[in-house]
Amino acid sequence: MSYTVSINATTIREWIGSNLSPQAIEEELQSKGLDAAAISEHLKEYKRLRNAKRQFTGFVLMAIGAFLGFLSCVLTVSEAFPEWYNFLLYGLTIIGVSIVFMGLYFVFE
């Protein structure tokens, strides 16, 4: 006989908001009297939502960094601000690449 485990999404969002560790969540669920299968399902959903949030943040950072790199390239090639040539070519490019790598860290960690 199989049964489905009902997972409360608001409780999981509260856990993510309070940044609880999986061990603390497991202890809380054991104190509520849930069995091992239900606890593993709750932990799986918690990790999935936490990783989805980190991945979304990573993709946003990569998009911002790519836009800064593109903007740096366009402004450097067009020479719209000749007195800012070095900042646009080197500074803005380094900032954009750094933000892209920070986004990659969030996505692949």
Order of alpha helices (4+ residues) and beta strands (2+ residues): alpha-alpha-alpha-alpha
